[in-house]
Amino acid sequence: AITLRPEFFDVYLEVAVEYQLPIRLPSTVSTTAAGFDFRGLARDEGVFFPDHFDHDWSSGSRERVMRSIASLQPGVTEIHVQPVIDSPEVRAVGAVTQGWIDDLDLVTSRELRDALSAAGAVLIGYREIRDVMRAARVRG
């Protein structure tokens, strides 16, 4: 949310350009809702970002993740989860942590691997996006 405030976005984008780093930008927030064309500004600077990123920060991601995988669109999709190791310290945060604990079970599960395989998904990280972005700058 803070990255979509114009006064912070300029700095976020400037750092991405200077260090040739991809950035995280939500695909579920419109230009109208943000008040400026944040994706267009990044694109104009040659900064890469996932094509699809639902920035749902709610606790417990299993159903949302499985739905997202079942309906993957062409391009790069970032799926956000908040996995944590179950511990007394984590549980002391409150009931919200049950979803985070389940996120760890999800990301280490056969269920997730099978869903990704069935969808034909290829797992990458920001390093791969960065490498493609930097290669495009060299060619461009």
Backbone bond lengths (Angstrom), bond angles and torsions (degrees), N, CA, C in turn:
res aa  C-N    CA-C-N  psi(-1)  N-CA   C-N-CA  omega(-1)  CA-C   N-CA-C  phi
1 A - - - 1.447 - - 1.528 110.91 -
2 I 1.303 116.82 -40.49 1.467 119.21 -178.01 1.531 110.93 -67.11
3 T 1.322 116.66 -29.54 1.468 119.46 -179.45 1.520 111.86 -69.33
4 L 1.320 117.73 -18.24 1.461 120.33 179.92 1.522 112.63 -95.43
5 R 1.295 117.51 8.91 1.466 120.60 171.25 1.520 106.56 -88.15
6 P 1.328 117.75 124.06 1.467 120.26 -173.88 1.526 114.41 -50.47
7 E 1.320 117.59 -38.07 1.464 119.57 -177.42 1.532 112.51 -68.24
8 F 1.330 117.27 -23.30 1.459 120.42 177.05 1.526 111.85 -98.06
9 F 1.332 116.16 -30.42 1.457 119.81 -177.89 1.519 111.29 -60.23
10 D 1.316 117.06 -39.87 1.468 120.19 179.49 1.522 111.21 -56.72
11 V 1.317 116.91 -42.81 1.469 121.34 179.84 1.525 110.11 -69.21
12 Y 1.324 117.01 -43.86 1.466 123.27 178.22 1.527 109.94 -55.93
13 L 1.317 115.99 -48.81 1.458 121.17 -179.26 1.525 111.24 -67.91
14 E 1.313 117.02 -40.21 1.467 121.14 179.11 1.534 111.37 -59.85
15 V 1.310 117.02 -43.11 1.472 121.08 178.17 1.530 110.10 -65.02
16 A 1.331 116.74 -42.12 1.464 120.64 178.86 1.523 111.30 -61.19
17 V 1.320 116.85 -41.92 1.466 121.18 179.28 1.519 110.12 -67.45
18 E 1.326 116.82 -48.19 1.466 120.83 -176.59 1.525 112.38 -60.31
19 Y 1.321 116.81 -41.54 1.467 120.41 -176.29 1.525 113.09 -101.30
20 Q 1.329 116.43 6.29 1.459 122.88 179.28 1.525 111.27 52.34
21 L 1.328 114.37 57.27 1.457 121.54 -178.34 1.522 110.86 -118.53
22 P 1.329 117.23 140.39 1.463 119.68 172.29 1.526 109.31 -71.32
23 I 1.310 115.97 161.58 1.462 120.15 -179.68 1.522 110.81 -129.53
24 R 1.309 114.79 164.63 1.464 122.14 177.72 1.528 107.80 -97.04
25 L 1.330 115.53 120.82 1.462 121.21 176.68 1.518 108.60 -133.02
26 P 1.318 118.03 132.13 1.457 119.72 -179.95 1.525 111.58 -68.57
27 S 1.319 115.09 142.73 1.463 119.68 175.34 1.523 110.34 -97.45
28 T 1.318 116.84 -4.43 1.463 121.41 -177.50 1.524 112.78 -96.97
29 V 1.329 117.07 2.50 1.466 121.66 177.49 1.523 107.64 -110.96
30 S 1.312 116.76 124.08 1.465 120.76 -178.51 1.525 110.79 -79.48
31 T 1.315 114.58 161.63 1.460 121.07 174.63 1.527 110.01 -58.21
32 T 1.312 116.35 -39.94 1.464 121.09 179.30 1.524 110.95 -62.69
33 A 1.322 116.74 -46.11 1.469 120.31 -179.51 1.524 111.38 -64.97
34 A 1.327 117.09 -38.09 1.468 120.78 -179.79 1.524 111.30 -75.66
35 G 1.326 116.07 -29.16 1.458 119.98 -178.46 1.513 113.79 91.23
36 F 1.321 116.97 0.05 1.462 121.22 176.30 1.524 108.38 -162.52
37 D 1.319 116.19 160.24 1.465 121.87 -175.70 1.530 110.68 -84.90
38 F 1.321 115.82 73.37 1.461 120.89 -175.74 1.524 112.76 -62.25
39 R 1.316 117.75 -39.25 1.471 119.73 179.67 1.539 110.35 -69.83
40 G 1.313 117.01 -39.89 1.460 120.97 177.86 1.517 112.32 -63.70
41 L 1.326 116.71 -40.54 1.470 120.23 178.14 1.527 110.78 -62.26
42 A 1.325 116.86 -43.95 1.467 120.39 178.61 1.527 110.08 -64.47
43 R 1.318 116.32 -44.68 1.468 120.74 -179.78 1.527 110.53 -60.54
44 D 1.331 116.94 -42.89 1.467 121.32 -179.99 1.525 112.20 -61.64
45 E 1.321 117.13 -28.75 1.470 121.94 179.18 1.525 112.49 -88.73
46 G 1.342 116.70 0.70 1.457 120.00 -179.53 1.514 113.76 77.06
47 V 1.322 116.29 19.10 1.461 121.00 179.27 1.527 108.65 -91.13
48 F 1.319 115.96 128.82 1.460 121.45 -179.01 1.522 110.20 -89.87
49 F 1.330 115.07 154.61 1.464 123.04 177.56 1.519 106.87 -156.98
50 P 1.343 117.83 155.90 1.462 119.15 178.76 1.528 111.28 -58.13
51 D 1.326 115.07 144.68 1.463 120.60 178.07 1.527 111.22 -67.50
52 H 1.322 115.00 -35.07 1.462 121.03 -175.50 1.526 108.69 -131.39
53 F 1.315 116.00 121.86 1.458 120.78 175.91 1.516 109.12 -149.92
54 D 1.325 115.11 110.01 1.452 121.40 176.12 1.520 106.83 -91.39
55 H 1.300 116.05 111.57 1.462 121.17 -174.70 1.530 112.51 -85.86
56 D 1.321 116.68 45.61 1.464 121.87 178.01 1.527 108.81 -74.71
57 W 1.313 116.70 113.97 1.465 121.83 -176.34 1.517 112.04 -99.68
58 S 1.317 117.63 10.29 1.459 118.86 -178.33 1.524 110.57 -69.61
59 S 1.312 114.70 153.88 1.461 121.07 -177.89 1.524 110.53 -72.93
60 G 1.322 115.97 138.35 1.457 120.28 178.50 1.510 110.84 84.06
61 S 1.299 116.12 109.01 1.459 120.51 -169.99 1.518 114.29 -116.11
62 R 1.318 117.85 -6.10 1.465 121.20 -169.43 1.527 112.82 -50.34
63 E 1.313 117.95 -56.95 1.472 120.18 -176.36 1.523 111.37 -63.12
64 R 1.325 117.02 -43.91 1.470 120.80 -179.80 1.520 110.85 -62.37
65 V 1.325 117.14 -43.36 1.464 121.22 -179.24 1.522 110.53 -64.63
66 M 1.312 117.17 -45.77 1.465 119.74 -178.68 1.535 110.89 -64.79
67 R 1.330 117.42 -37.38 1.479 120.53 175.40 1.524 110.60 -64.64
68 S 1.320 116.43 -42.98 1.468 120.73 -179.80 1.519 111.17 -61.54
69 I 1.309 116.64 -43.88 1.469 120.65 -179.46 1.522 110.44 -65.30
70 A 1.315 117.01 -40.88 1.465 120.79 -179.02 1.527 112.15 -66.79
71 S 1.329 117.49 -20.29 1.468 120.22 -177.09 1.530 111.96 -123.53
72 L 1.324 116.94 34.42 1.468 120.53 -179.80 1.525 111.24 -57.42
73 Q 1.318 115.25 138.66 1.456 122.96 175.49 1.524 108.43 -101.73
74 P 1.330 117.90 161.29 1.471 119.43 175.92 1.528 110.67 -58.95
75 G 1.304 116.12 145.81 1.459 121.45 178.75 1.509 111.31 112.29
76 V 1.313 114.79 -167.44 1.465 121.78 -179.41 1.524 108.68 -95.45
77 T 1.316 115.58 125.35 1.460 122.19 178.55 1.515 109.14 -115.77
78 E 1.317 116.59 127.30 1.465 120.78 172.14 1.517 107.87 -100.04
79 I 1.318 115.14 127.42 1.461 121.07 177.43 1.521 107.37 -111.72
80 H 1.315 115.71 121.01 1.465 122.09 -174.46 1.526 111.26 -93.59
81 V 1.323 115.86 127.52 1.463 122.63 172.05 1.527 107.92 -134.51
82 Q 1.326 116.27 164.90 1.459 121.35 -179.25 1.530 109.86 -129.27
83 P 1.326 118.07 68.90 1.469 119.71 -176.89 1.529 112.39 -73.12
84 V 1.329 115.51 139.35 1.464 121.22 174.59 1.523 109.25 -137.51
85 I 1.315 114.81 153.23 1.460 121.00 173.69 1.524 107.62 -81.23
86 D 1.308 115.50 130.44 1.457 121.25 -179.89 1.530 110.11 -63.31
87 S 1.321 115.72 125.95 1.464 120.76 178.55 1.528 108.45 -156.11
88 P 1.314 117.76 161.89 1.467 119.59 176.79 1.532 112.28 -58.23
89 E 1.327 116.71 -37.13 1.466 119.90 179.43 1.522 111.21 -63.67
90 V 1.321 116.13 -42.85 1.464 120.25 179.16 1.522 109.73 -64.74
91 R 1.309 117.51 -47.64 1.468 121.14 -178.73 1.528 112.13 -62.16
92 A 1.334 116.97 -27.45 1.464 120.61 179.75 1.525 112.18 -65.90
93 V 1.316 117.08 -19.30 1.467 120.81 178.24 1.524 110.38 -65.20
94 G 1.332 116.56 -35.37 1.456 120.20 178.39 1.515 112.41 137.53
95 A 1.319 114.93 -175.58 1.466 121.32 -176.48 1.523 113.00 -62.11
96 V 1.315 117.08 -25.10 1.461 121.62 -179.65 1.529 111.56 -56.26
97 T 1.313 117.12 -26.54 1.468 120.43 -175.15 1.523 113.19 -70.20
98 Q 1.336 117.99 -19.75 1.472 119.45 177.97 1.527 110.43 -56.64
99 G 1.317 116.49 -41.17 1.461 120.33 178.13 1.512 112.10 -66.19
100 W 1.319 117.19 -37.45 1.465 121.01 178.87 1.523 110.59 -67.54
101 I 1.328 115.75 -40.24 1.472 120.37 177.92 1.527 109.16 -63.01
102 D 1.333 116.69 -42.47 1.463 119.86 177.31 1.522 111.23 -65.18
103 D 1.327 117.71 -32.31 1.468 119.99 176.62 1.525 111.18 -59.44
104 L 1.330 117.61 -39.31 1.466 119.97 177.14 1.522 110.14 -64.56
105 D 1.326 116.86 -43.23 1.465 119.74 176.79 1.528 110.41 -60.07
106 L 1.322 116.62 -40.92 1.464 121.04 -179.78 1.520 111.62 -63.19
107 V 1.323 117.70 -51.31 1.471 119.32 -173.68 1.520 113.02 -70.01
108 T 1.317 117.27 -12.84 1.465 120.54 177.17 1.527 111.52 -107.82
109 S 1.320 117.52 11.51 1.466 121.47 -173.45 1.526 113.43 -93.55
110 R 1.303 114.49 154.12 1.464 122.05 171.94 1.526 108.70 -65.57
111 E 1.323 117.58 -35.81 1.466 122.36 179.67 1.531 110.81 -53.77
112 L 1.323 117.04 -46.14 1.462 120.64 179.99 1.525 110.90 -67.90
113 R 1.312 117.29 -45.59 1.477 120.07 178.95 1.521 110.89 -58.91
114 D 1.333 116.99 -43.02 1.465 120.72 179.61 1.530 111.39 -65.10
115 A 1.319 117.35 -40.98 1.472 120.72 179.38 1.522 110.83 -64.55
116 L 1.325 117.00 -42.74 1.467 120.68 178.41 1.523 110.81 -63.72
117 S 1.313 116.37 -42.10 1.464 120.94 178.97 1.529 110.62 -64.04
118 A 1.322 117.00 -45.42 1.466 121.18 -179.76 1.527 111.48 -62.18
119 A 1.321 116.87 -32.18 1.468 121.24 -179.80 1.526 112.25 -82.11
120 G 1.337 116.88 -9.03 1.460 120.08 -177.17 1.517 112.66 72.96
121 A 1.323 116.74 22.50 1.467 121.27 -178.01 1.523 111.01 -73.16
122 V 1.306 115.22 144.55 1.461 122.71 174.71 1.525 106.35 -112.48
123 L 1.328 116.49 122.18 1.463 120.01 -178.39 1.517 110.68 -80.93
124 I 1.319 115.25 128.91 1.461 122.21 174.41 1.524 107.58 -136.85
125 G 1.302 115.36 174.16 1.455 120.77 175.54 1.515 109.47 -131.56
126 Y 1.308 115.49 -174.18 1.460 119.74 -179.85 1.526 112.20 -65.80
127 R 1.322 118.37 -23.99 1.472 120.38 176.80 1.528 110.25 -60.85
128 E 1.324 116.69 -43.65 1.466 119.92 179.73 1.528 111.10 -66.84
129 I 1.318 116.89 -39.49 1.468 119.85 176.98 1.525 109.61 -63.54
130 R 1.324 116.52 -43.25 1.472 121.34 178.29 1.524 110.58 -59.37
131 D 1.322 117.36 -45.14 1.461 120.52 -177.91 1.527 111.62 -62.72
132 V 1.324 117.29 -41.51 1.467 121.12 177.97 1.528 109.86 -66.55
133 M 1.320 116.89 -40.63 1.465 121.17 178.79 1.523 110.76 -61.64
134 R 1.319 117.02 -45.38 1.464 120.69 -179.17 1.522 111.23 -67.86
135 A 1.320 117.44 -37.49 1.464 120.55 177.70 1.528 110.43 -65.14
136 A 1.323 116.90 -37.59 1.468 120.68 178.74 1.523 110.78 -65.19
137 R 1.314 117.63 -36.25 1.475 121.13 178.12 1.525 110.88 -66.63
138 V 1.322 116.74 -38.04 1.469 120.91 179.50 1.525 109.61 -65.72
139 R 1.341 116.45 -42.75 1.475 121.34 179.84 1.522 111.18 -70.83
140 G 1.336 116.59 -34.65 1.462 121.79 -173.24 1.473 112.18 -76.15
